[in-house]
Amino acid sequence: MRKQMIETAALDVAEQIQTVEQTIDSALAELAELQGRLMRARAVAHVGVRTGQDALQHLAGALNALVTARGGMGHCHAALVDAKGTVPGLRTVSFGDTTDCPPEGRHELRVVA
């Protein structure tokens, strides 16, 4: 019973990590889209390059911060994969043939002996 609870908790953590990683990637894509729209809007308005420069710099800062956060999540993910080996009951758990991480989306877990 305890082993199953540990495995379930680990799966919940793994799925949430993937959700956070995907959310950061989506946010990065949205920021890049916003950056492109700002550039197009400036060109359409035929205004000087200094117009909107402050906003563009803040946007670049947000983008950079998310890139840093993405790297942090990658390191967090790797650290948890390493830590898995120290948790009794998880040392032999794997979510697929070639990866320690569960595939994206909900899936069924079965305990095999």
N, C-alpha and C positions, 0 to 999 in steps of 0.2 A: 504494500500500500504506500509506504513512504517513498519507495523508488519511483512509483508512478507519479506521485505528487511532485517529486523533484524533476522528473522528465517533463511533466506538464508545465511547471514553472519555467523551465529552460526553454521550452518551445514558445511560451508566451513572450519571453524576453527576445528570442531570436526573431519572432514575427514582428515585434515592435521595432527592433533595430532596422529591419528591412523597410518598415513603414516610414521611419524617420529618414533613412537614406533616400528613399524614393521621393519623399516630400522635399528634401533639400535639393535633389536633382530637378524636380519640377519647379521649385522656386528659382533656381538658377536659370532655367529655360525662360521663365516668365520675366525675370530681370533682363535677360539678354533681349527679349522681345521688346520690352519697354525702352531699352537703350536704343534699339533700332527705330522705334516709333518717334522717340525724341529727335533723333537725327533727321528723320524724314520730315517731321513737323518744322524743324528749323529751316530745312531746305525749301519746303513749300512756302513758308512765310517770307523767305528771302531776307532773313535777318543776319546780322553779323555773328561770328563764331563765339563771341563773348556772351551773347544772349543765351541764357540757360546753362552757362558753364558751371555755375555753382550747383545747380540741380544735378548735372551730369557727374560732377565730382562726388557728390553725396551718393548717387546711384552706384558709382564705381566702388565706393567704400563699402556699400551694402553687399555688392557682388563679391568683393574680396573677402568680406567677413563670412559670407556663406561658403566660399571656396575653402576657407580655413575650417569652418564647421564641418564641411564634408570630409576633410582630411582627419579631423578629430573623430568623427564617427567611424571612419575606416580603422583608425588606431584602436578605438574602443571595441570594435567588432573583432579585430585580431586578438586583443587582450582577453576577450571573453572566450574565444576559441581556445586560447592557451590555457585559460583558467579551468576550462571544462575538464581537463585531465586531472585536476586536483579535487574534483567534487565526486564523492562516492556515488556510484549509480549512473554517472554520466560518462565515465571513461570509455564505455563500449557503445554509447549511443551515437548513431550517425543518421542523417536525414536523407541519404542518397548514396549511390555507388561511388561518387567521386568528390563529394563535398561534405563538410561538417555543418553546413547551413541548410535550413529547410528550403524547398523550392517556394517561389512566390505564390501567394494565394493560400486559401484554406486547403487542408488535406487531411487525410485520415492517418492516424498513427496506429501501428499495431505492435504489440510487444512480441518479440520472437526470442526463443531460447536457443 
